Amino acid sequence: VKENTSASNLTADQLQRQRRQYKLFEDTLRRSEKKYRTLLENLPQKIFHKDRHSVYISCNKNYADDLNIRPDEITGKTDYDFYPRKLAKKYRADDKEVMKKGVVKTIEESYEKDGGEMIVHTVKAPIKDKREKAIGVLGIFWDITERKKMEHKVAVYQKDLQALAVQLTSVEEHERKHLATFLHDNIG
């Protein structure tokens, strides 16, 4: 009986230690998940996670807002549920390429939205398992329309400035010749 009691006490102590370790692990995991969610939800970009079949697993609120859904409603859906067939097919082909090659892909694309042009910068990265096999895609994208418009304006201004510089050089050369001729004729 003494042996059974001491063995029972030892097992109870071991169980208690395992419970404490499990609780500590669980708390650490919760804190990590909270940090991850806080980061994900506070980034201005739209972020999504898809499995190896291009089925959505999750997304952040910014992306869900674009789709007019709640973030938890995306799970199990595909691009065909949200986009025109041609676009969904292209997105899935991009996903497949990222997973097949196992490398990050950067894409800039133009879309028509609300009667105007929208330019989006997308980065898709493979999600890999322990054996480095692609098991999904992590995507992040953001609107760069305003930046592209500003780049275009700067390019136009630079072109105009170059044309003015050429014109100014031409006028200066003409004035030099005119002054040289005047001085030559009057002094001579």
Residue pairs with C-beta under 8 A, 6 or more apart in sequence:
40 47
40 60
41 60
41 61
43 60
43 62
44 62
44 142
45 60
45 62
45 140
45 141
45 142
46 59
46 60
46 62
46 63
46 66
46 140
46 141
46 142
47 59
47 60
47 62
47 63
47 138
47 139
47 140
48 56
48 58
48 59
48 60
48 63
48 74
48 138
48 139
48 140
49 56
49 57
49 58
49 59
49 127
49 136
49 137
49 138
49 139
50 56
50 57
50 95
50 136
50 137
50 139
51 57
51 135
51 136
52 99
52 134
52 135
52 136
54 78
54 79
54 91
54 92
54 95
54 96
54 137
55 76
55 77
55 78
56 74
56 75
56 76
56 77
56 78
57 75
57 136
58 71
58 74
58 75
59 67
59 71
59 74
60 71
61 71
63 71
63 74
64 70
64 71
64 73
64 74
67 74
67 82
78 88
78 92
79 87
79 88
79 91
79 92
80 88
82 88
83 91
94 105
94 107
94 124
95 124
95 137
97 105
98 104
98 105
98 124
98 125
98 126
98 134
98 137
99 126
99 134
99 136
99 137
100 134
101 126
102 126
102 128
102 132
102 134
103 126
104 123
104 124
104 125
104 126
105 123
105 124
105 125
106 121
106 122
106 123
107 121
107 122
107 123
107 124
108 119
108 120
108 121
108 122
108 144
109 119
109 120
109 122
110 117
110 118
110 119
110 120
111 117
111 118
111 119
111 120
112 118
117 145
118 143
118 145
119 143
119 144
119 145
119 148
120 141
120 142
120 143
120 144
121 141
121 142
121 144
122 139
122 140
122 141
123 139
123 140
123 141
124 137
124 138
124 139
125 137
125 138
125 139
126 134
126 136
126 137
126 138
127 134
127 135
127 136
127 137
127 138
128 134
128 135
129 135
